C-alpha cells in the first residue's frame, strides 16, 4: 500500500528567484564590459582575470536561468519529476566553469612572472572599485535566496569570489601606485585564482551529493526512524530513502510494518495521516511515500530491514 501526500510539482527554488538572477546578470555584464576595456587600456592582468571571472559568472547565471525555465516544464510519463534535475546539471556546469577559469588565470599569471609589464594604475583602480561596488549590490540582491537553491548559491559564491578578487585588484593598484612594484598585478592574479577554487569545490561537492542521492544536509535519518516508530500501530520501519531531486525538492520513502488490525480502510488512512504529520514536523517535504506492510507478512523482507 502506498501513499503520496502530494502529486504536484511546484516551481523550483531557482525559479522562485529568477528576477534576482536576471538583475545580477545585467549588473555583471555591464561590469565585465567596463573591466575588459579597463584591462586593455591599463595592461592589468589581474583586472582582466577579474573580468574573466565575472564573465564566467554571467555564463553561469545564464545557464541557471535557462535551467530554471527547463525545470519548470511539466512532468510526463517518461520524466515523472519533469526536468527539475536540469538545475543540478546547471550547477555542475557552474562549478566546472569556475575551476577552468581559475586554472587559466593561474597559468597566465605564472607565465608573466619575471616579466611584469607597466600598468596604468588609475584606470585599473577605477575599474576595480566599480567592480567591487557592483559585486556588493549583487550580493545584496542574492542574499537569503542562496540558502534555497544550488544555482542561486553558485551565483552567490561566484559574486563573492569576484568581490574578493576586486579587493585584490584594488590592493595591487595601490601597491603599484605607492611603490612601483608592477609584479603586484601578477600576484593579485594568482590570489584571484586561489580564491576561486575552494568555492568551486564546495559547489561541486554539493552537486555530487544530489546526483548520488545522498541524504539532504541536516537530516537525521535515525531521528526520523525513531519518530515513525513512535506512531501508534507501527512495529517496524525499513527501506528508508531520503534524497533530493533539485534544490528545495526533497523526497522521502519508507516501508512501514504495522499491526495487522490497523490495515482496514479507515485505520490505514488514519495511520497514513499520522505518519505524514510526523514526517512533516521533522522533514520538510511534500513528496513522501509510505508502503504499509502487515506484521504477519513482513518476515520475507527481514533481510532488507534498515
Protein Blocks (a to p, Z undefined) as FASTA:
>chain_A
ZZdfbfcdcddfklmmmmmmmmmmmmmmmmmmmmmmmmmmnopaklmmmmmmmmmmmmmm
mmmmmmmmmmmpccdfklmnljmlmmmmmmmmmmmmmmmmmmmmmmmmmmmgopaccddf
klmmmmmmmmmmmmmmmmmmmgojlmmpmklmmmmmmmmmmmmmmmmmmmmmmmmmmnop
aklmmmmmmmmmmmmmmmmmmmmmmmmmmmnopacehiafklmmmmmmmpghiabdchia
cddfbghiacddddddddfklmgfklmmmmmmmmmmmmmmmoccfbdcdddddfklmmmm
mmmpZZ
